[in-house]
Amino acid sequence: ALLQERSLEMENLDVTVIAEKPKLSGFTDSMRKNLCEDLNVDLSQVSIKATTTEGLGFTGRQEGIAVHALVLVKKV
């Protein structure tokens, strides 16, 4: 709704989930589908990847999960 108010639309969404556990590779397809439904966009516009920090930092110590998300928007 905020994008529509500003005459913008989402071009694509790229998400990287950083977690040691649980292993998310088996869930990324369903996560993509859910995001597409929520955002009302095509599956080709959403990318989700999962990675670890190989034991480094708070995510490596399994104290939390981090996410990097990048959204490209364009003027309609």
N, C-alpha and C positions, 0 to 999 in steps of 0.2 A: 504494500500500500504506500509506503514512504517513497519508493522509487517511482511509482505511478504519479504521485503528487508532484514530483519534480521532473516529469517527462523523461524518465530513465527506464531502462530495462537491463536485466542481467544478461550479459553475453556468455560468461562461463564462471564456474566455481571450481577451484582446485583446493582440496583439503588433504593435509598430511596429519595423521594421528600418530603421536609418539608415545609408546607404552611398551614396557617389557612384558607384562601380562595383563590381560589375557591376549593371546595371539589373535589378531583381528582379521587376518587374510581371508578367512572363510566367511566373513561377515560384510566385506566391503561392497559386494554387489547389492545386498539387501539394504545397506545404508544408503547407497546411491539412489536406489529406487524410492526409498522413503523421502529423501531430500527432494528428489524431483517432484514427487507428489505434493509435498508441502510447499515448494516454491513454484509449482505449476510451470515447470520447464521440461525440456526434452532431456532424455538420458544422456545424449551426446554432450550436453552442456555441463555435466558434473563429473569430476574426477575425485576419487578418494584413494589414498595410499596409506599404508601402515608401515611403521618402522620402529626400531628400537634405538637406544643410545649405547648399546653394548655395555650396560652396567654403570654408565656414567651419570652423575647428577641425580636430582630427586626422582626423575623417571626411571633411571637405571636402578635406583635403590627401591623401586616399586612403592614410592611414597605418593605418587600421583601420575596423572596422564596430562600430556600437553597436546595442543592442536594448533597448527598453522593453517589459516584459511585465507585465500586470496580470491577476491571477486572482481571481475572486470565488468564494468557497466558502460552502457552507451546511451547517448541522447537519442530519443525517439523522434 
